[in-house]
Amino acid sequence: MVNNRAYLAIKVSLFMGNYSRELRMGADIRRKEKIEKAMEFAERIKNVQEKVEVALKKAQEEMK
């Protein structure tokens, strides 16, 4: 079993640290789907925050 996870302290896998390249395991080990879904989530949250900010400003103006 090969542990190719990036360590928090050094931010790279031990293989990358030792050999200055990614480990080739014969299959694409990176899950692009999760990254894309995370980016979609981040964009959705950003849009919600922008809408909330506009609503709060509007509410503050109405209170004046």
Long-range contacts (C-beta under 8 A, 24 or more apart in sequence): 4-29
